[in-house]
Every structure is written in C-alpha cells, then in structure tokens.
Amino acid sequence: MKIHFSKYQGAGNDFILIDNRDLSFKDTDKNTVFQLCHRRFGIGADGLMLLQNHPDYDFEMLYFNADGNLGSMCGNGGRCIVAFAKHLGIINQETDFLAVDGPHYAKISEKGDWVDLQMIDIDTINKDGEAFVLNTGSPHYVAQMNGLEDYDVFHHGKTIRNNDTYKKEGINVNFVEDKGDHLFVRTFERGVEDETYACGTGVTAVALSMAQHKNQTGHIKTPVKVLGGDLSIEFDYDGKQFTHVFLCGPAQKVFEGEVTI
Ligand SMILES: N[C@H](CCC[C@H](N)C(=O)O)C(=O)O
C-alpha cells in the first residue's frame, strides 16, 4: 500500500506527517511506525503523526514515538501538525485541535512557518533530589548544570531514564544551563531513546521549573536555545499555577513523498 507523507521539523525535532482524514492509514502497528521513522531503513524521524477528523475540533493529532509506541503529548509535533493543517487548507491563522492530553489552541504566522502552541496548565512540580519532575503533556526530568556543551547527554540521560524510579514508564531527561539572557537545553527523549535536537514539552518543563526555582511570578517569557535552534516559552505564574503556557517556534515542511508499506 502506498502512503503519501510530509516531513516537517520544528527546531530540528523532525516528524513524518500523514493526512489520515480518510482513515486509509490503518497500519499503525508498532513495527510499521518504527520502520518509517528509522534513519537507515526508513524516511527517518523522531516521531510520526496522523492528522484525523474529529467532530468537535478542527482535527485530531495522533502521535507515535520513533520506537513505534503511541506517545504522550509532543510539543514540537503539535506545532508541526498545525503548520501541516494550514498547508492542507484545514485551518487559517488559528486552530483548536485535540491531542492525547486534551484540546490545544494554536496560532500560526501568515507565512505558515511559526507556531505558538498553547500547552496544558500545570500546578505540580515535584523534586527528585535537586532535579525537577513534572508533566507538561509528557513526563520530564529537569536537571541544572554547567558545561552543558561538552556534557555526555546520551549517557547520563539514558542512565536517569532507565533508573529504578523511571524505568517502567520512562521519562524525558532535560539538562539546562542558565546563560543569563536565555536557557540552553539538551534533552534525552524517551521513545527515541536518544538525544534529539529539540523537545517542546521538555523546554516547557524547563522554563516552568526555572521560574519556580527563581521565584519569578507574573507574565514570563523565556528564550531557550536547543541544538536545533531557538524556542520561546511564555506563561503566567501566580506562585501556584502556570496558565496561558505557550510554546513558540519554527515549524517547517522539509519534503513530501510516497512510501510503500
Ligand atoms: N519531542 C516531543 C516529546 C515527545 C514525547 C516523547 N518523547 C515521550 O514522552 O514519550 C516534544 O516536542 O514535546
């Protein structure tokens, strides 16, 4: 069976997107998704998404990690699927769509290459030693450090992700260095089981953790640099709850094609 797909990336977090409004892509078994995302044997991507119809929303987003498992929320994926929906003519400048963690509002630039995606409200940040642990649609571990450019993110991320606390459910491991005017973040992603160039729910988790850590309240805008580019997180924090949380950044189509599965 031939499948038409588009490849998108948001700050280097890359995805295969399939317009599945006609439900022709039924073959979402683990191995097919794994093969399509494989960087040697397939198209290559950190994840795969299906855009599907929904009676109450502009569309529904179904997200699979590169390992083939149905994933939790993907922030950069969410931004990319909004750009995809605009390119398909499903939406204009604004949208309300449904993802695994609930409804999301997003707005997209006129050119269709910059997306501000609203994330879920957060009221709980836990601690694991010095690290912060929270769920921004996906589970995240946030550790502060210096010398992050030269840090072995793969080794240390993998060790934390597979320790006794997190092994079963898995966790995404983010390392952050405060650079004064911005945060520098690197992430080891569950489901990819490797460092990725960017993680949207991850940088969101980092920005919220740092605001709580620094006792910042009010309307906060946090610029973040990741390996694949620049992202920005904006939110309101009253000392208890994080609301109006927006993940903002680029979302670009790279190519499209056909693949036989
Ligand atoms: N890259 C994603 C995270 C995907 C979630 C996944 N790695 C998991 O938690 O299983 C993002 O931009 O938010």
The ligand as an ORCA input file, in Angstrom:
! r2SCAN-3c Opt
* xyz 0 1
  N       9.600     15.676     21.139
  C       8.445     15.862     21.927
  C       8.247     14.972     23.081
  C       7.714     13.687     22.639
  C       7.310     12.880     23.811
  C       8.019     11.608     23.928
  N       9.408     11.581     23.688
  C       7.604     10.887     25.182
  O       7.447     11.479     26.265
  O       7.399      9.703     25.085
  C       8.129     17.296     22.198
  O       8.483     18.148     21.392
  O       7.465     17.606     23.180
*
